[in-house]
Amino acid sequence: MAKVTFREDWCKGCGLCVEACPKKILALSKTRLNSAGFYPAEMTDQEKCIGCAFCATMCPHVVITVEK
């Protein structure tokens, strides 16, 4: 199983990772703000992650790390 981690304080909430995820298991938080005042991306179901790293590839701020 793949492990996805986010550097939430760097996330600008652009949503590119959310759109890139083929499993649709990423979302922008609706309740938490990071230190920069953005709603960061978060994993909604880690068990379904296939480790494709499309999210990390699309992230312009290098916020996401995918480990297999």
Steps between C-alpha positions, in 0.01 A plus 500: 500500500622849417540775757425859402615790717439873462705800615179677589657836580628523141165408340325786319174307453515515121328162462721370217579186699131441568424513126797277411411215736352210299345348813343832611626458857649847546304808604560850624424526870173668581579558867874560543710795389878483480730772634476688168120510518429240230292184519762227446457180303443183698458128442145375549571124475864390527404133449389566140822674394678316218823702527486640146647833619292703252416731791866564581584553134227762458580693820677826403616559859657155564267440795431129445723197559393151391678197646437145384 
